[in-house]
Amino acid sequence: MIRKWINNHNQYTTLKLELKNKLKEEPISNLSKEERKLIQSIRDKTKIRNKNNVTRTTAYLEYFKLHPEIHWCLLAHLVSRNAGWNMTDLKGEFLIRLLTPKEQNDFFLFLERGNWLIFQDAYPQLLLYEESKKQNVSLFHLLNHLNVSRFMEPFWVNFWKDKSSSLLTTALIINEQNYIESRVMLNDQYQKNVLHTILFRLQDVFDLNHILIPYETQSTKKVNFVGGTVHHFSSLEDRILLGKKLYHDLYSIKSRLKYIIIWAEQHPHTGSRHDFWPHLFTEIKKMFPDSNQMLPHTQIDLNKKSPRIYSPNLKDVWEDWTHSTAEEGDWFKDMKMFPFVKKKINDKEENVLNHYWETIEKLEIAVFAKKLFTRY
């Protein structure tokens, strides 16, 4: 135990020094012909897999199956599934009746831009690691040429030497949330159209920010969930700490981790919540969507004869979006994020399933109330 503590302390001290040095370094621009070819290949592969939420989410899982030591990929896959479910919720049973078409589109673009940005920043790092393994040599000096923050190189180099998956995962969580902070969260357009209007309303009234990680145990054959709730989505610190908590929940129990991986592999991501609850959700639109029949909203009421909630596949409701080039700039300008590497989390698991049931109930009641108000 003491030896482990000393090793961790030494790692943090070394990383802190290397990060401080990175802040002073001038980027090196010279590349060999082979390096330029590799950089272009990585960019091309990233573009192919960055078409939409489904292609990104699938790419994360496929990469994790090849390189299970990169824990962040499994976490990214599962969180990206939730982003897809949130995207299709906008065209599903409830929100399509509570938000205007413009609000639906604005919120989709907010989710899609963040999902796209994180992938186009993270996936090149993963491919560079893959190529390093193939050549059996560290290639992380090329991260800068892929427009990856200077923050990440010391962590990749450390991982290459010590194989500390948890430290690398933490760094990637910190990096991805800082990467989208100025490009999405502080973007004037999204601040005005989403964060201060739509998302605030959905958070405040419906608490609609759950991250669900499904798994099915062999004994019960019933889908269970672990996960968390984003209480302050616009807070950079809260998003980082939630990411660290989700990672802890994911890897803290080995038997559960195994079931989560099995579930993910056996249920290809479509964007529909039918993926995890086919008895409650359907990807097929009902003939009479304005039926006055209340949908089941409690676990007690739920049975196979109950009307199911419409949750479409992503490809059926959203077209692929052509994004503008990612904004330039490196978020890593000082050491204020380094304490988050070691910052402790609240590792108490929340009952995310009950919270999600409450959300369904609130949405259902809101739609029902709107029908009555419109009628009279």
C-alpha positions in Angstrom: 0.0 0.0 0.0 2.8 2.4 1.0 4.7 1.5 -2.2 1.6 2.2 -4.3 1.1 5.6 -2.6 4.8 6.5 -3.2 4.5 5.5 -6.9 1.3 7.5 -7.4 2.9 10.5 -5.7 5.9 10.3 -7.9 3.8 10.0 -11.0 1.8 13.1 -10.0 4.9 15.1 -9.2 6.5 14.1 -12.6 3.3 14.9 -14.5 3.0 18.3 -12.8 6.6 19.2 -13.8 6.1 18.0 -17.4 2.9 19.9 -17.7 4.5 23.1 -16.5 7.3 22.5 -19.1 4.7 22.0 -21.8 3.3 25.5 -21.1 6.7 27.0 -21.9 7.4 24.9 -25.0 7.2 26.1 -28.5 5.5 23.6 -30.9 7.8 21.8 -33.4 6.5 22.0 -36.9 9.0 19.8 -38.8 7.5 16.4 -39.9 9.0 13.6 -41.9 7.2 12.3 -45.0 6.1 9.2 -43.1 4.8 11.3 -40.2 2.8 13.6 -42.6 1.3 10.5 -44.2 0.3 9.1 -40.8 -1.3 12.3 -39.7 -3.4 12.5 -42.9 -4.4 8.9 -42.5 -5.6 9.5 -38.9 -7.5 12.5 -40.0 -9.2 10.6 -42.8 -10.1 7.7 -40.6 -11.5 10.0 -38.0 -13.7 11.9 -40.5 -15.2 8.6 -41.8 -16.2 7.5 -38.3 -17.4 11.0 -37.3 -20.6 11.1 -39.4 -23.2 10.9 -36.7 -23.8 9.8 -33.1 -24.3 6.1 -34.1 -21.0 5.8 -36.1 -19.1 7.5 -33.2 -20.6 5.4 -30.5 -19.9 2.2 -32.5 -16.3 3.3 -33.2 -15.6 3.8 -29.5 -16.8 0.2 -28.6 -14.9 -1.4 -31.6 -11.7 0.3 -30.4 -12.2 -0.7 -26.8 -12.6 -4.4 -27.9 -9.2 -4.1 -29.6 -7.6 -2.1 -26.8 -9.4 -2.8 -23.5 -6.6 -1.1 -21.6 -8.0 2.2 -22.8 -10.8 2.4 -20.3 -11.9 5.8 -21.5 -13.2 4.2 -24.7 -15.8 2.1 -22.9 -16.9 5.1 -20.8 -17.1 7.3 -24.0 -19.2 4.6 -25.7 -21.7 4.5 -22.9 -21.9 8.3 -22.5 -22.2 8.7 -26.2 -25.2 6.2 -26.2 -26.9 8.6 -23.8 -26.2 11.6 -26.1 -27.9 9.6 -28.9 -30.9 8.8 -26.7 -31.2 12.5 -25.8 -31.1 13.4 -29.5 -33.9 11.0 -30.4 -35.9 12.0 -27.4 -36.4 15.4 -29.1 -38.4 13.6 -31.8 -39.9 11.0 -29.5 -43.1 10.6 -27.5 -42.9 13.6 -25.3 -40.5 16.4 -26.2 -41.8 16.7 -29.8 -45.0 17.9 -28.2 -43.4 20.2 -25.6 -40.7 21.9 -27.7 -41.1 23.9 -30.9 -39.5 22.6 -34.1 -36.8 25.4 -33.7 -36.1 24.4 -30.1 -35.8 20.7 -31.1 -33.3 21.6 -33.8 -31.3 24.0 -31.6 -31.0 21.4 -28.9 -30.0 18.7 -31.4 -27.3 20.9 -32.8 -26.0 21.6 -29.3 -25.8 17.9 -28.5 -24.5 17.0 -32.0 -21.7 19.6 -31.9 -20.4 18.5 -28.6 -20.5 14.8 -29.6 -18.7 15.6 -32.9 -16.1 17.8 -31.3 -15.1 15.3 -28.6 -14.8 12.5 -31.2 -12.7 14.6 -33.6 -10.3 15.5 -30.7 -10.2 12.1 -28.9 -10.3 9.5 -31.8 -7.0 10.8 -33.4 -5.4 10.2 -30.0 -6.7 6.7 -29.9 -5.5 6.0 -33.5 -2.0 7.4 -32.6 -1.8 5.1 -29.7 -2.9 2.2 -31.9 -0.1 3.0 -34.4 2.4 3.3 -31.5 1.5 -0.2 -30.4 1.9 -1.4 -34.0 5.3 0.2 -34.4 6.3 -0.5 -30.8 7.5 3.1 -30.4 6.0 6.2 -28.7 4.5 8.6 -31.3 2.9 11.0 -28.9 5.1 13.9 -30.0 2.7 14.0 -33.0 -0.3 14.9 -30.8 0.3 18.6 -31.3 0.1 18.1 -35.1 -3.3 16.6 -34.6 -4.4 19.8 -32.8 -4.6 17.9 -29.5 -4.0 20.0 -26.3 -0.5 20.0 -24.9 -2.2 18.8 -21.7 -2.5 15.3 -23.1 1.1 14.4 -24.2 2.6 13.9 -20.7 -0.3 11.6 -19.8 0.0 9.5 -22.9 3.8 9.2 -22.5 3.2 8.2 -18.8 0.6 5.6 -19.9 3.0 4.2 -22.5 5.6 3.6 -19.7 3.4 2.7 -16.7 0.1 1.5 -18.2 -1.9 3.5 -15.7 -5.4 3.3 -17.3 -7.1 5.2 -14.6 -4.7 8.2 -14.8 -5.1 8.3 -18.6 -8.9 8.1 -18.3 -9.0 11.0 -15.8 -6.8 13.1 -18.1 -9.1 12.4 -21.1 -12.2 13.3 -19.1 -10.6 16.6 -18.0 -9.4 17.3 -21.6 -12.7 16.5 -23.3 -14.7 18.7 -21.0 -12.3 21.6 -21.3 -12.2 21.1 -25.1 -16.0 21.7 -25.4 -16.1 24.4 -22.7 -15.3 27.4 -25.0 -16.4 25.8 -28.2 -19.9 24.8 -27.0 -20.7 25.6 -23.4 -19.6 29.3 -23.7 -20.5 29.7 -27.3 -22.9 32.7 -27.6 -25.3 30.9 -29.9 -25.7 27.9 -27.6 -25.8 30.0 -24.5 -28.7 32.0 -25.9 -30.7 29.3 -27.7 -30.1 26.3 -25.5 -28.4 26.7 -22.1 -30.4 29.8 -21.0 -33.7 28.6 -22.4 -34.3 25.0 -23.5 -31.8 23.1 -21.3 -32.5 25.3 -18.3 -36.2 24.6 -18.7 -35.7 20.8 -19.1 -33.3 20.6 -16.2 -35.4 22.8 -13.9 -38.8 21.2 -14.6 -38.0 17.6 -15.7 -34.5 16.9 -14.4 -33.8 15.5 -17.9 -30.0 14.9 -17.6 -29.6 11.2 -16.7 -26.6 9.1 -17.8 -27.9 5.5 -17.9 -25.5 2.6 -18.1 -27.5 -0.7 -18.7 -26.4 -4.2 -17.8 -28.1 -7.5 -17.4 -27.1 -10.1 -14.8 -27.2 -13.8 -15.6 -29.3 -14.6 -12.4 -32.2 -12.1 -12.9 -32.2 -11.6 -16.7 -33.4 -8.1 -15.9 -31.9 -4.9 -17.1 -30.3 -2.9 -14.3 -28.7 0.5 -14.4 -25.8 2.3 -12.9 -25.2 6.0 -13.7 -25.6 9.5 -12.6 -27.5 12.8 -13.1 -26.0 16.1 -14.4 -27.4 18.6 -12.0 -25.5 21.6 -13.4 -24.7 20.8 -17.0 -23.1 24.2 -17.6 -20.6 23.7 -14.8 -17.2 22.5 -16.1 -16.3 21.2 -12.6 -19.5 19.3 -12.2 -19.1 17.7 -15.6 -15.5 16.6 -14.9 -16.5 15.2 -11.5 -19.5 13.3 -13.0 -17.2 11.8 -15.6 -14.8 10.6 -12.9 -17.7 9.2 -10.9 -19.1 7.4 -13.9 -15.7 5.9 -14.5 -15.5 4.8 -10.8 -19.0 3.2 -11.0 -18.0 1.5 -14.2 -14.8 -0.1 -13.1 -15.3 -0.5 -9.3 -17.1 -3.9 -9.5 -15.5 -6.3 -11.9 -18.5 -8.7 -12.1 -20.8 -5.8 -13.1 -18.2 -4.4 -15.5 -18.3 -7.7 -17.3 -22.1 -7.6 -17.6 -22.0 -4.0 -18.9 -19.5 -5.0 -21.6 -21.6 -8.0 -22.6 -24.7 -5.8 -22.8 -23.0 -3.2 -24.9 -21.7 -5.9 -27.3 -25.1 -7.6 -27.6 -27.1 -4.4 -28.2 -25.9 -2.4 -31.1 -26.5 1.4 -30.6 -29.4 2.7 -32.7 -30.2 5.9 -30.7 -33.6 4.4 -29.7 -34.3 3.7 -26.0 -35.8 0.5 -27.3 -32.2 -0.8 -27.2 -32.4 -1.2 -23.4 -36.1 -1.4 -22.7 -38.0 -3.0 -25.7 -41.0 -3.7 -23.4 -41.4 0.0 -22.7 -40.1 1.8 -25.8 -40.8 1.2 -29.5 -38.9 2.6 -32.5 -42.1 2.3 -34.5 -44.4 5.4 -34.6 -48.0 4.8 -33.5 -50.8 5.2 -35.9 -52.6 7.6 -33.5 -50.0 9.6 -31.7 -52.6 11.9 -30.1 -54.4 9.2 -28.2 -55.6 10.3 -24.8 -54.6 7.0 -23.2 -52.0 7.7 -20.6 -48.8 5.7 -21.0 -47.3 3.6 -18.2 -45.1 5.7 -16.0 -44.4 3.5 -13.0 -42.7 0.1 -12.7 -45.9 -1.2 -11.1 -48.1 -0.2 -14.0 -45.7 -1.5 -16.6 -46.8 -4.7 -18.4 -46.4 -6.1 -21.9 -50.0 -5.0 -22.8 -49.4 -1.4 -22.0 -48.9 1.1 -24.9 -45.2 1.6 -25.5 -43.4 5.0 -25.7 -42.2 6.1 -29.1 -38.4 6.3 -29.2 -37.1 6.4 -32.8 -33.8 5.3 -34.3 -31.5 8.2 -34.9 -31.2 7.7 -38.6 -35.0 7.9 -39.0 -35.4 11.4 -37.4 -32.0 13.2 -37.8 -29.9 13.6 -41.0 -26.1 13.7 -40.8 -24.9 17.2 -40.0 -22.1 18.9 -41.8 -20.0 20.7 -39.2 -17.9 23.8 -39.5 -14.2 23.3 -38.7 -13.4 23.0 -35.0 -12.4 26.3 -33.5 -8.6 26.6 -33.0 -6.8 27.1 -29.8 -5.5 25.2 -26.8 -7.5 25.3 -23.6 -4.4 24.4 -21.6 -3.0 27.8 -20.5 -2.3 27.3 -16.8 -2.2 24.6 -14.1 -5.7 25.2 -12.6 -7.1 22.0 -14.0 -4.3 19.8 -12.6 -5.9 19.4 -9.1 -8.8 17.6 -10.8 -6.5 14.8 -11.6 -6.4 13.9 -7.9 -9.7 15.5 -6.7 -11.9 13.0 -4.8 -15.4 12.3 -5.9 -18.6 11.3 -4.2 -18.5 7.6 -4.9 -21.9 6.9 -3.5 -24.1 5.3 -6.2 -27.4 7.0 -6.8 -30.6 5.3 -7.8 -30.6 6.6 -11.3 -33.4 4.2 -12.3 -35.9 5.8 -9.9 -34.8 9.2 -11.0 -35.4 8.2 -14.6 -38.9 6.8 -13.9 -39.8 10.1 -12.2 -38.7 12.0 -15.3 -40.9 9.8 -17.5 -43.8 10.5 -15.2 -43.2 14.3 -15.3 -43.0 14.3 -19.1 -46.1 12.3 -19.4 -48.1 14.6 -17.1 -46.8 17.7 -18.9 -48.0 16.3 -22.3 -51.4 15.3 -20.8 -51.8 18.8 -19.2 -50.9 20.5 -22.4 -53.6 18.5 -24.2 -56.2 19.5 -21.7 -55.1 23.2 -21.9 -55.2 23.2 -25.7 -58.6 21.5 -25.7 -60.2 24.2 -23.4 
